[in-house]
Amino acid sequence: MKKSALIIAAFFLILLDSGCGRKGQLQEPVPRVPQAVSDFRAVQQADRLLFTWTVPRTYLNGAPLEVSSIEIRVMEAKTEEISGAGVHRSFLKYSRPLSGQEIGRLEVGPGRAVLRLEMEKAAGKNYLFGLRTKGKKGGWSEISNLAAVRPEVLPLPPSGLRAEVGEQMISLSWEVPTAGLDGRPLKEKVFYNLYRSEGGEFRLINDRPLTRTEFEDLNFSFGLTYRYLVRSIVVSGEEYRESADSEILEVRAVDVFPPAPPAELRALGGSEGVTISWLPGQERDLAGYRVYRARETEAGEEAPVLLTPENLTVPVFLDRAVEKNAGYVYSISAVDNSGNESPAARIRVKT
């Protein structure tokens, strides 16, 4: 009896050991690591460094990521250390959190950060910057791609920005800056970038850095208000660094330019009346034509009468209300969409 009880007890112990839901050896939980940033970028503007990047959305395992911390790290480097196979390894070893360095004041936001430089400490030195993120659950990501910057004392922004609205363009011009941020006379050649806003953010409107202190903005529409600013830039190879913004200039594009008068007027009398024709206008904003008629008398011309309360849209007009053996003077003008009326083209007719 005792032997049977021992066998039953051993059987239950085996069941408990194999049936508790554990299969194989226990494994350490995989830590949640955010995806690394791959488009980290740093550019200098005036006395600031602007950092931008795309905020990662997932952990390495694909789980949704909510970023809780962002750290930008920096390493001062020699020129030969900025690139090469070992640069990333050196950065991991020698870089320090930027927030703890005394080269400027850092302000960090989602996908963007600004470092307001202390130029007397930072100018002329080579820096490497990298970024890593941390989620609410898990550890830090790998360091992003590295961005190299050598802060320089840049020119002051241009002054005296002004504009003149023309029929085909808005002509802009400005004054050359004569000194840098440190007040010293400029030695390097200065180029320019021009930005425009139509109520939203400012966008660059020149294709390449401008070498002259003037620009013709051909891509505009009458009736709209535009805001412009210009920045000085220093070009180094394929890179350039911009100054701070100039004063913003607001320009209201008002159309005060009448079309050209109709050309090559012709008149033909017939049984139905007098037909007047002319060449069609070429203006893009042409709305139509107005026809005036004045009768000739021995005392001179009577006051002209508008025969077309609604603008003509074709370059021909038939006047049926004429008398025989009378003299008339027809005046034809062109009108644009803004109501600007051209000088009149005149033709005399004898019926």
C-alpha positions as CSV (number, residue, x, y, z in Angstrom):
1,M,0.0,0.0,0.0
2,K,2.8,2.4,0.9
3,K,4.6,1.5,-2.4
4,S,1.5,2.4,-4.4
5,A,1.1,5.7,-2.7
6,L,4.8,6.6,-3.5
7,I,4.2,5.8,-7.2
8,I,1.1,8.0,-7.4
9,A,2.9,10.9,-5.7
10,A,5.8,10.7,-8.1
11,F,3.4,10.6,-11.1
12,F,1.7,13.8,-9.9
13,L,5.1,15.5,-9.4
14,I,6.0,14.8,-13.0
15,L,2.7,16.2,-14.2
16,L,3.2,19.4,-12.2
17,D,6.8,19.8,-13.5
18,S,5.8,19.4,-17.2
19,G,2.3,21.0,-17.3
20,C,2.9,24.4,-15.8
21,G,2.9,26.1,-19.2
22,R,6.6,26.6,-19.4
23,K,8.2,25.3,-22.7
24,G,12.0,25.3,-22.8
25,Q,14.3,27.7,-21.0
26,L,13.2,31.1,-19.8
27,Q,14.4,34.0,-22.1
28,E,15.2,37.6,-21.3
29,P,12.5,40.1,-22.6
30,V,13.7,41.9,-25.8
31,P,14.2,45.6,-24.9
32,R,12.2,48.1,-27.0
33,V,14.6,50.2,-29.0
34,P,13.4,53.1,-31.2
35,Q,14.2,53.2,-34.9
36,A,17.3,55.4,-35.5
37,V,17.0,58.8,-37.2
38,S,18.6,58.7,-40.6
39,D,18.0,62.3,-41.9
40,F,19.5,64.4,-39.1
41,R,20.6,67.8,-40.5
42,A,22.4,70.9,-39.1
43,V,22.8,74.2,-40.9
44,Q,24.0,77.6,-39.7
45,Q,21.8,80.7,-40.0
46,A,23.2,83.9,-38.6
47,D,24.3,83.1,-35.0
48,R,22.2,80.0,-34.7
49,L,22.4,76.3,-35.7
50,L,19.2,74.8,-37.0
51,F,18.7,71.1,-36.5
52,T,16.0,69.1,-38.3
53,W,15.0,65.5,-38.5
54,T,12.1,63.1,-39.1
55,V,10.7,61.9,-35.8
56,P,10.7,58.1,-35.7
57,R,7.3,56.4,-35.4
58,T,8.1,52.9,-34.4
59,Y,10.4,50.7,-32.3
60,L,12.7,48.2,-34.1
61,N,10.2,45.5,-33.6
62,G,7.5,47.6,-35.4
63,A,5.5,48.5,-32.3
64,P,4.3,52.2,-32.2
65,L,6.7,54.6,-30.6
66,E,5.9,57.6,-28.5
67,V,9.1,59.6,-28.0
68,S,9.8,60.7,-24.5
69,S,13.3,62.0,-24.7
70,I,15.6,63.5,-27.4
71,E,19.3,64.0,-27.0
72,I,21.6,65.8,-29.4
73,R,25.3,65.0,-28.8
74,V,28.3,66.9,-30.0
75,M,32.0,66.3,-30.5
76,E,34.6,68.9,-31.4
77,A,36.8,67.4,-34.1
78,K,39.8,68.0,-36.3
79,T,39.2,68.3,-40.0
80,E,40.5,64.8,-40.7
81,E,38.1,63.4,-38.1
82,I,34.9,64.6,-39.7
83,S,34.8,61.8,-42.2
84,G,36.2,58.3,-42.5
85,A,35.4,54.8,-41.4
86,G,36.2,55.4,-37.7
87,V,34.3,58.6,-37.3
88,H,31.1,57.0,-36.0
89,R,33.1,54.9,-33.5
90,S,34.9,58.0,-32.3
91,F,31.7,59.9,-31.9
92,L,30.2,57.2,-29.7
93,K,33.3,57.3,-27.5
94,Y,34.0,61.1,-27.2
95,S,30.7,62.9,-27.9
96,R,28.8,64.6,-25.0
97,P,25.2,65.9,-24.6
98,L,25.0,69.2,-26.3
99,S,22.8,70.6,-23.6
100,G,25.7,70.4,-21.2
101,Q,28.2,72.2,-23.4
102,E,29.0,76.0,-23.2
103,I,28.8,76.8,-26.9
104,G,25.2,78.1,-26.9
105,R,21.6,77.7,-25.6
106,L,19.6,74.8,-27.0
107,E,15.9,74.8,-27.6
108,V,14.4,71.4,-28.7
109,G,11.0,70.7,-30.3
110,P,9.5,67.8,-32.3
111,G,11.7,67.3,-35.3
112,R,13.5,70.6,-34.9
113,A,16.0,72.2,-32.5
114,V,17.8,75.6,-32.4
115,L,21.2,76.2,-30.8
116,R,21.8,79.9,-30.2
117,L,25.6,80.1,-30.5
118,E,28.1,81.9,-28.4
119,M,30.1,82.9,-31.4
120,E,33.3,83.9,-29.5
121,K,33.5,80.3,-28.3
122,A,32.2,78.4,-31.3
123,A,33.4,80.3,-34.4
124,G,36.0,78.5,-36.5
125,K,35.8,75.2,-34.8
126,N,34.7,71.9,-36.4
127,Y,31.8,70.1,-34.7
128,L,30.1,66.8,-35.3
129,F,26.5,66.4,-34.1
130,G,24.3,63.3,-33.7
131,L,20.9,62.6,-32.3
132,R,19.2,59.7,-30.4
133,T,15.7,59.2,-29.1
134,K,14.1,57.3,-26.3
135,G,10.6,55.9,-26.1
136,K,8.3,55.9,-23.1
137,K,8.9,52.1,-22.9
138,G,12.4,51.0,-23.6
139,G,15.9,52.3,-24.1
140,W,17.8,54.7,-26.4
141,S,18.0,54.4,-30.1
142,E,21.3,54.1,-32.0
143,I,23.0,57.4,-32.9
144,S,21.6,59.0,-36.1
145,N,23.7,60.0,-39.1
146,L,26.3,62.6,-38.1
147,A,26.1,66.3,-39.2
148,A,29.3,68.3,-39.5
149,V,29.3,72.1,-39.0
150,R,32.0,74.8,-38.7
151,P,30.3,77.9,-37.4
152,E,31.5,81.2,-38.9
153,V,30.9,84.9,-38.3
154,L,28.3,85.6,-41.1
155,P,27.3,88.9,-42.8
156,L,24.5,91.1,-41.5
157,P,21.3,90.8,-43.4
158,P,20.7,93.1,-46.4
159,S,18.9,96.4,-45.7
160,G,16.6,98.7,-47.6
161,L,14.4,96.0,-49.3
162,R,12.1,97.7,-51.7
163,A,9.7,96.7,-54.5
164,E,8.1,98.2,-57.6
165,V,5.0,96.6,-59.1
166,G,5.0,96.5,-62.9
167,E,2.7,95.1,-65.5
168,Q,4.8,91.9,-66.0
169,M,6.8,91.6,-62.8
170,I,7.5,92.8,-59.2
171,S,11.0,94.3,-59.2
172,L,12.8,93.9,-55.9
173,S,16.1,95.4,-54.8
174,W,18.2,95.9,-51.6
175,E,21.4,97.2,-50.2
176,V,24.7,95.3,-49.8
177,P,25.6,94.5,-46.2
178,T,29.0,96.0,-45.3
179,A,29.8,94.2,-42.1
180,G,29.6,90.9,-40.3
181,L,27.8,90.0,-37.0
182,D,31.0,91.0,-35.2
183,G,30.9,94.5,-36.8
184,R,34.0,94.0,-38.9
185,P,34.1,94.8,-42.6
186,L,33.3,91.9,-44.9
187,K,36.1,90.3,-46.9
188,E,34.3,87.5,-48.6
189,K,31.8,87.8,-51.5
190,V,28.2,87.9,-50.4
191,F,25.3,86.2,-52.3
192,Y,21.6,86.4,-51.5
193,N,18.5,84.3,-51.1
194,L,15.0,85.9,-51.5
195,Y,11.9,84.5,-49.8
196,R,8.2,85.2,-50.4
197,S,5.1,84.4,-48.4
198,E,1.5,84.6,-49.6
199,G,0.0,84.4,-46.1
200,G,1.8,81.2,-44.9
201,E,5.4,80.3,-44.5
202,F,8.2,82.0,-46.5
203,R,9.5,80.0,-49.4
204,L,12.7,80.5,-51.4
205,I,11.9,81.9,-54.9
206,N,15.4,82.0,-56.6
207,D,16.8,78.8,-58.1
208,R,20.4,79.5,-57.2
209,P,22.2,82.1,-54.9
210,L,21.8,85.6,-56.3
211,T,24.9,87.5,-57.2
212,R,23.1,90.9,-57.7
213,T,21.1,93.0,-55.3
214,E,18.0,92.8,-57.4
215,F,15.4,90.3,-58.6
216,E,12.4,90.2,-60.9
217,D,9.5,88.2,-59.6
218,L,7.5,87.1,-62.6
219,N,5.3,84.5,-60.9
220,F,2.7,86.8,-59.3
221,S,-1.0,87.7,-59.7
222,F,-2.7,91.1,-59.3
223,G,-5.0,91.4,-56.4
224,L,-2.8,89.5,-54.0
225,T,-0.6,90.7,-51.2
226,Y,2.9,89.3,-50.9
227,R,5.6,89.5,-48.2
228,Y,9.3,89.4,-49.0
229,L,12.5,89.0,-47.0
230,V,16.1,88.6,-48.2
231,R,19.1,86.9,-46.5
232,S,22.8,87.3,-47.1
233,I,24.6,84.0,-47.7
234,V,28.2,82.9,-47.9
235,V,28.9,80.0,-50.3
236,S,31.5,77.4,-49.6
237,G,31.6,74.6,-52.3
238,E,28.1,73.3,-52.5
239,E,27.1,74.5,-49.1
240,Y,26.0,77.9,-48.0
241,R,25.2,79.7,-44.8
242,E,22.5,82.3,-44.4
243,S,22.3,85.5,-42.4
244,A,19.3,86.5,-40.3
245,D,16.2,87.8,-42.1
246,S,16.1,91.3,-43.4
247,E,13.1,93.4,-42.6
248,I,9.9,92.0,-44.1
249,L,8.4,94.0,-47.0
250,E,4.7,93.7,-47.7
251,V,3.6,94.4,-51.3
252,R,0.1,94.7,-52.6
253,A,0.0,93.8,-56.3
254,V,-2.5,96.3,-57.7
255,D,-3.2,96.3,-61.4
256,V,-3.2,100.0,-62.6
257,F,-1.9,99.1,-66.1
258,P,-4.3,99.6,-69.0
259,P,-4.1,97.4,-72.1
260,A,-2.7,98.7,-75.4
261,P,-5.2,100.6,-77.6
262,P,-6.7,98.6,-80.4
263,A,-4.6,98.6,-83.6
264,E,-5.4,98.8,-87.3
265,L,-9.0,100.0,-87.1
266,R,-11.0,99.6,-90.3
267,A,-14.5,100.9,-91.2
268,L,-16.9,99.6,-93.9
269,G,-20.3,101.1,-94.7
270,G,-23.1,99.0,-96.0
271,S,-26.9,98.6,-96.2
272,E,-27.1,97.4,-92.6
273,G,-24.9,100.2,-91.2
274,V,-21.2,100.8,-90.4
275,T,-18.9,97.9,-89.5
276,I,-15.8,98.7,-87.4
277,S,-13.1,96.1,-87.0
278,W,-9.6,96.0,-85.4
279,L,-6.8,93.6,-84.4
280,P,-7.5,91.5,-81.2
281,G,-5.5,92.5,-78.1
282,Q,-2.9,90.1,-76.7
283,E,-3.1,90.9,-73.0
284,R,-3.7,87.9,-70.8
285,D,-6.2,89.9,-68.6
286,L,-8.1,91.5,-71.5
287,A,-11.8,91.7,-70.7
288,G,-13.1,93.2,-73.9
289,Y,-13.6,96.5,-75.8
290,R,-15.7,99.6,-75.6
291,V,-17.0,101.5,-78.6
292,Y,-17.9,105.2,-78.5
293,R,-19.5,107.3,-81.3
294,A,-19.5,111.0,-81.8
295,R,-21.4,112.8,-84.7
296,E,-19.6,115.4,-86.7
297,T,-21.4,118.8,-87.1
298,E,-20.4,122.1,-88.6
299,A,-19.5,123.2,-85.1
300,G,-17.3,120.2,-84.5
301,E,-17.8,116.8,-82.8
302,E,-20.7,116.1,-80.5
303,A,-20.0,114.4,-77.1
304,P,-19.2,110.8,-77.6
305,V,-21.8,108.2,-76.7
306,L,-21.0,104.7,-75.4
307,L,-22.5,102.2,-77.8
308,T,-21.5,99.1,-75.8
309,P,-22.7,99.0,-72.2
310,E,-21.5,95.5,-72.0
311,N,-17.9,95.0,-73.1
312,L,-17.4,93.4,-76.5
313,T,-15.5,90.2,-76.5
314,V,-14.8,90.2,-80.3
315,P,-12.9,92.8,-82.3
316,V,-15.8,93.8,-84.5
317,F,-18.8,96.0,-84.1
318,L,-21.8,96.7,-86.4
319,D,-23.5,100.1,-85.8
320,R,-27.0,100.0,-87.3
321,A,-28.2,103.3,-85.9
322,V,-26.5,105.7,-88.4
323,E,-28.0,108.2,-90.8
324,K,-27.1,108.6,-94.5
325,N,-24.8,111.4,-95.6
326,A,-23.6,111.9,-92.1
327,G,-20.1,112.0,-90.6
328,Y,-19.1,110.0,-87.5
329,V,-16.0,109.5,-85.3
330,Y,-15.7,106.1,-83.7
331,S,-13.4,105.6,-80.6
332,I,-12.4,102.1,-79.6
333,S,-10.7,101.2,-76.3
334,A,-9.6,98.0,-74.6
335,V,-10.5,97.1,-71.0
336,D,-8.8,94.6,-68.7
337,N,-10.2,92.5,-65.8
338,S,-9.3,95.2,-63.3
339,G,-11.3,97.9,-65.2
340,N,-8.3,99.7,-66.6
341,E,-9.2,101.3,-69.9
342,S,-6.7,102.0,-72.7
343,P,-6.4,105.2,-74.6
344,A,-8.9,105.2,-77.5
345,A,-8.1,104.5,-81.1
346,R,-10.1,106.7,-83.5
347,I,-11.5,106.4,-87.0
348,R,-13.7,108.8,-89.0
349,V,-16.5,107.4,-91.2
350,K,-18.7,109.2,-93.8
351,T,-22.0,107.3,-94.6
